[in-house]
Amino acid sequence: MRPSIIISPDVDLARSLNAVLEELGQAGGARIVDSYPTASELSRLLRSHALEIIFINVESMEKSAEITSFVDQQVPGVQFIAIHRNADPQVLLETMRSGVREFLTAPFEKQLVAEAMTRAYEQLEKRPPEHKITDQVF
């Protein structure tokens, strides 16, 4: 599994996704972040985990769009997979407009999650994340 996290204030939703990822051998225990992180928290997560895939709950479109925009500026190439409890057409449209290519709904089906992961991996091969590296130690 490539370095990933699940950002979701809905911890039950995150745990159900994580269970499917573990069944698929895709997660090795993806870290669950149970709130939408601030810019500084997100920056630390990006640096400390060298993230390549972020599963993000789009329950709050405003906050999730802020996060995707921030990450795109900081580390271009990170892949986002949106998660939600249902497939509301308006939520799907807003998610696509924010640049997220994949959308999964609960209950998470192994086959659909596997297909989304495959497409994310393909995008990562085409455009790997550009993590900024520094030799400065604090």
Backbone bond lengths (Angstrom), bond angles and torsions (degrees), N, CA, C in turn:
res aa  C-N    CA-C-N  psi(-1)  N-CA   C-N-CA  omega(-1)  CA-C   N-CA-C  phi
1 M - - - 1.464 - - 1.504 109.07 -
2 R 1.281 114.81 136.14 1.456 120.02 175.18 1.522 108.21 -75.59
3 P 1.330 116.87 154.81 1.476 119.28 -178.82 1.531 111.49 -56.50
4 S 1.331 115.39 125.15 1.460 119.43 -176.92 1.517 110.87 -148.11
5 I 1.335 114.06 160.46 1.457 121.69 173.01 1.523 108.34 -137.25
6 I 1.319 113.95 161.63 1.463 120.91 174.31 1.523 106.27 -117.75
7 I 1.333 116.80 116.45 1.462 121.86 177.37 1.522 107.19 -100.09
8 S 1.340 115.97 112.97 1.456 119.26 -177.15 1.517 111.40 -160.49
9 P 1.347 117.04 116.96 1.463 119.21 173.12 1.531 111.69 -64.28
10 D 1.314 116.92 -22.34 1.461 123.01 176.77 1.533 107.41 -88.49
11 V 1.330 116.24 91.16 1.461 121.85 -173.52 1.528 111.57 -64.18
12 D 1.332 117.82 -35.51 1.469 120.20 178.44 1.526 110.96 -61.90
13 L 1.328 116.84 -40.50 1.458 121.62 177.70 1.531 109.68 -63.36
14 A 1.324 116.66 -45.00 1.466 121.17 179.62 1.523 111.28 -62.68
15 R 1.310 116.55 -42.73 1.473 119.96 -179.93 1.527 111.65 -65.35
16 S 1.326 116.72 -37.90 1.468 118.37 179.75 1.533 110.39 -67.65
17 L 1.331 117.87 -37.05 1.462 120.53 175.19 1.523 109.99 -66.21
18 N 1.314 116.99 -45.28 1.459 121.15 -178.74 1.528 111.13 -60.26
19 A 1.324 117.01 -36.73 1.468 120.91 178.40 1.530 110.60 -63.13
20 V 1.325 116.74 -42.03 1.463 120.48 178.47 1.529 110.13 -66.84
21 L 1.323 117.26 -41.94 1.461 120.13 178.19 1.524 111.02 -60.76
22 E 1.312 116.72 -40.68 1.465 120.10 177.93 1.525 111.36 -65.85
23 E 1.327 117.48 -38.89 1.466 120.86 176.26 1.519 111.02 -60.77
24 L 1.322 115.61 -36.48 1.463 120.67 -179.73 1.529 112.18 -80.64
25 G 1.316 116.53 -5.91 1.459 119.73 -176.16 1.513 111.79 72.23
26 Q 1.325 116.34 25.68 1.455 121.59 -174.25 1.516 114.47 -103.21
27 A 1.297 119.25 -7.72 1.457 116.25 -169.69 1.504 114.84 -121.00
28 G 1.285 118.10 -40.17 1.445 117.38 -173.67 1.521 110.66 55.50
29 G 1.316 115.99 30.79 1.457 120.74 179.03 1.505 113.11 82.00
30 A 1.319 117.86 66.14 1.465 121.33 176.83 1.522 108.72 -57.94
31 R 1.304 116.11 138.51 1.465 120.05 179.85 1.527 109.21 -69.08
32 I 1.317 116.17 135.62 1.462 121.65 177.45 1.514 108.41 -103.38
33 V 1.320 115.85 124.46 1.463 122.57 174.87 1.517 105.55 -104.02
34 D 1.337 116.99 115.45 1.466 121.00 -169.47 1.524 115.53 -89.08
35 S 1.318 116.91 16.96 1.470 121.76 173.45 1.523 107.46 -153.81
36 Y 1.319 116.05 163.96 1.455 118.91 176.05 1.524 107.63 -74.59
37 P 1.335 118.26 118.59 1.466 119.91 -175.35 1.523 112.45 -72.98
38 T 1.340 115.03 152.37 1.465 120.58 173.31 1.524 107.98 -72.26
39 A 1.316 116.42 171.09 1.461 120.96 179.54 1.521 111.24 -59.09
40 S 1.329 117.62 -43.38 1.465 119.30 -178.93 1.531 111.10 -68.04
41 E 1.334 117.62 -39.77 1.466 120.35 177.30 1.529 110.76 -63.73
42 L 1.320 115.71 -42.15 1.453 120.54 -179.77 1.525 110.78 -66.04
43 S 1.307 116.50 -39.69 1.461 121.00 177.77 1.529 110.56 -59.87
44 R 1.327 116.24 -43.81 1.470 120.38 177.77 1.530 111.06 -63.38
45 L 1.328 117.21 -42.44 1.464 120.60 178.64 1.529 111.34 -61.37
46 L 1.320 115.99 -42.92 1.460 120.21 -179.72 1.523 111.29 -62.33
47 R 1.324 116.13 -43.72 1.465 120.32 -179.02 1.521 112.16 -71.34
48 S 1.315 116.96 -45.43 1.463 119.62 -173.16 1.528 113.38 -74.55
49 H 1.321 118.07 -26.71 1.462 120.53 -176.53 1.527 113.63 -111.34
50 A 1.335 118.50 -4.38 1.471 122.27 -177.47 1.532 110.15 46.09
51 L 1.317 115.44 53.75 1.460 122.24 -173.00 1.520 113.01 -61.41
52 E 1.326 114.78 141.88 1.454 121.23 174.81 1.521 112.13 -119.30
53 I 1.341 116.51 -29.00 1.467 120.87 179.45 1.522 108.28 -131.43
54 I 1.340 115.28 132.04 1.455 121.13 176.08 1.525 108.07 -123.83
55 F 1.322 115.02 119.34 1.461 120.85 171.45 1.517 105.07 -88.60
56 I 1.332 117.11 125.88 1.460 119.61 -176.31 1.519 110.72 -129.55
57 N 1.328 114.54 129.73 1.457 121.05 176.08 1.528 107.46 -74.58
58 V 1.333 116.69 124.32 1.457 121.19 -178.29 1.522 111.78 -97.26
59 E 1.316 115.32 27.72 1.461 122.07 175.22 1.529 109.74 -55.47
60 S 1.331 116.44 -42.74 1.465 121.96 173.51 1.525 107.27 -108.37
61 M 1.318 116.43 100.87 1.456 120.20 -178.22 1.528 111.28 -61.50
62 E 1.331 116.26 -37.75 1.463 119.86 -178.84 1.525 110.78 -61.35
63 K 1.315 116.76 -50.27 1.465 120.62 -178.13 1.522 111.98 -68.93
64 S 1.318 117.15 -40.25 1.462 119.01 179.89 1.530 111.15 -67.47
65 A 1.341 117.56 -36.46 1.465 120.37 176.75 1.525 111.11 -66.55
66 E 1.337 117.56 -37.82 1.465 120.67 176.32 1.525 110.43 -61.50
67 I 1.317 116.08 -42.27 1.463 120.70 -179.37 1.528 110.86 -65.79
68 T 1.326 117.86 -46.40 1.465 119.55 -179.43 1.521 110.87 -63.10
69 S 1.311 117.37 -40.05 1.456 120.76 178.54 1.530 111.26 -64.32
70 F 1.329 116.39 -45.15 1.464 121.10 -179.87 1.534 110.74 -61.32
71 V 1.330 116.38 -46.68 1.461 120.19 -178.50 1.528 110.31 -64.69
72 D 1.333 118.00 -41.32 1.463 120.88 178.31 1.523 111.54 -59.58
73 Q 1.317 116.90 -35.15 1.464 120.55 178.19 1.527 111.57 -73.97
74 Q 1.331 116.74 -39.11 1.462 121.59 -176.13 1.533 112.95 -80.78
75 V 1.319 116.53 -43.03 1.468 121.53 -175.24 1.530 109.00 -140.20
76 P 1.328 116.79 80.66 1.467 118.50 177.99 1.528 110.92 -57.68
77 G 1.311 116.10 141.45 1.450 120.91 177.58 1.513 114.88 104.96
78 V 1.339 118.14 -16.10 1.461 120.14 176.96 1.531 107.69 -63.83
79 Q 1.321 116.06 134.84 1.460 121.24 -178.73 1.527 110.51 -94.58
80 F 1.314 115.06 137.17 1.464 121.67 177.89 1.519 109.95 -109.86
81 I 1.320 115.60 139.25 1.454 121.93 171.44 1.524 106.10 -126.50
82 A 1.330 115.78 115.35 1.463 121.10 -178.59 1.524 109.70 -77.67
83 I 1.334 114.69 143.40 1.459 120.32 174.19 1.529 108.89 -128.05
84 H 1.323 115.34 149.42 1.467 120.71 -178.71 1.519 107.73 -161.66
85 R 1.303 115.79 163.76 1.467 119.98 179.23 1.524 112.70 -76.87
86 N 1.330 117.56 -24.42 1.465 119.44 178.47 1.520 110.25 -146.79
87 A 1.314 116.03 169.68 1.467 121.99 -176.60 1.520 111.10 -103.93
88 D 1.306 117.19 59.17 1.460 122.62 176.80 1.536 108.73 -61.64
89 P 1.338 118.29 125.81 1.469 120.61 -177.62 1.541 113.53 -55.59
90 Q 1.319 117.52 -37.23 1.469 119.77 179.52 1.531 110.97 -66.76
91 V 1.318 116.62 -40.26 1.469 120.95 177.84 1.526 109.59 -64.97
92 L 1.331 117.14 -42.94 1.463 120.94 177.42 1.529 111.20 -58.63
93 L 1.311 116.77 -45.80 1.462 121.57 -179.57 1.526 111.19 -62.49
94 E 1.315 117.21 -47.72 1.469 120.64 179.66 1.528 111.35 -64.64
95 T 1.319 116.68 -35.02 1.463 120.64 178.12 1.520 110.19 -64.89
96 M 1.314 117.09 -45.13 1.470 120.43 177.86 1.524 110.86 -62.03
97 R 1.308 117.15 -41.09 1.466 121.03 179.92 1.530 111.98 -63.59
98 S 1.337 116.79 -28.40 1.466 119.55 179.36 1.527 111.53 -81.55
99 G 1.339 117.19 -2.22 1.455 121.21 175.03 1.513 115.57 98.15
100 V 1.324 117.71 4.88 1.460 120.93 179.62 1.528 108.11 -84.07
101 R 1.331 116.16 130.01 1.461 120.60 -174.18 1.522 114.02 -94.06
102 E 1.310 117.78 -23.62 1.463 121.42 -175.13 1.528 110.22 -118.56
103 F 1.329 115.77 146.43 1.463 121.54 -177.79 1.522 108.47 -142.51
104 L 1.327 116.53 122.01 1.462 121.97 178.59 1.523 109.82 -119.83
105 T 1.330 115.91 140.76 1.463 119.89 178.29 1.525 110.35 -120.19
106 A 1.315 113.95 153.59 1.463 121.04 177.03 1.525 108.01 -79.44
107 P 1.297 118.95 147.68 1.463 126.56 -4.75 1.529 109.61 -73.53
108 F 1.325 116.24 138.39 1.458 121.83 -174.68 1.520 110.63 -75.43
109 E 1.327 115.92 121.75 1.462 121.97 178.71 1.519 108.86 -92.27
110 K 1.329 115.83 132.99 1.469 120.49 -176.42 1.523 112.43 -53.31
111 Q 1.316 117.18 -44.49 1.459 120.51 -176.92 1.530 111.35 -63.27
112 L 1.323 117.39 -43.93 1.460 120.38 -179.29 1.526 111.84 -67.94
113 V 1.324 116.59 -38.31 1.467 120.38 177.24 1.526 109.47 -65.30
114 A 1.319 117.17 -43.08 1.468 121.35 179.18 1.524 111.05 -61.27
115 E 1.326 116.94 -41.65 1.466 120.66 179.02 1.530 111.12 -65.38
116 A 1.318 117.16 -41.26 1.465 120.81 178.13 1.530 110.62 -63.63
117 M 1.329 116.18 -41.32 1.464 120.36 178.68 1.527 110.77 -64.43
118 T 1.315 117.57 -40.91 1.458 121.42 178.83 1.523 110.30 -60.38
119 R 1.335 116.54 -45.27 1.469 119.63 179.71 1.533 110.95 -65.76
120 A 1.330 116.93 -37.85 1.467 120.21 177.47 1.523 110.24 -63.77
121 Y 1.335 117.20 -42.43 1.463 121.03 178.41 1.524 110.96 -62.73
122 E 1.329 116.81 -39.58 1.465 120.29 177.88 1.531 110.77 -61.18
123 Q 1.328 116.31 -42.51 1.463 120.06 178.16 1.532 111.13 -65.79
124 L 1.329 116.62 -37.67 1.463 120.21 178.20 1.530 111.23 -64.97
125 E 1.323 117.08 -34.38 1.467 120.11 177.28 1.527 110.34 -68.04
126 K 1.331 116.60 -39.69 1.461 120.95 -179.85 1.528 111.84 -70.70
127 R 1.337 115.75 -38.52 1.467 121.12 -175.00 1.525 109.20 -143.60
128 P 1.335 117.23 84.78 1.466 119.39 -179.91 1.525 111.57 -66.54
129 P 1.314 117.04 151.39 1.465 120.19 178.28 1.526 111.12 -60.74
130 E 1.314 115.26 145.01 1.467 122.06 -178.69 1.520 109.18 -105.63
131 H 1.341 115.66 77.47 1.462 120.29 178.80 1.516 109.40 -71.70
132 K 1.319 115.57 129.83 1.461 120.62 177.94 1.520 108.46 -79.82
133 I 1.312 115.51 126.52 1.445 121.03 -177.28 1.520 108.38 -110.93
134 T 1.321 115.30 141.01 1.454 120.56 177.85 1.525 108.67 -132.05
135 D 1.328 115.92 153.61 1.450 119.83 177.10 1.526 110.53 -100.21
136 Q 1.331 115.91 6.95 1.455 120.19 179.32 1.521 110.13 -81.31
137 V 1.320 116.20 135.04 1.449 121.71 178.90 1.525 108.09 -118.06
138 F 1.302 115.39 134.30 1.474 119.72 179.81 1.507 109.11 -107.75
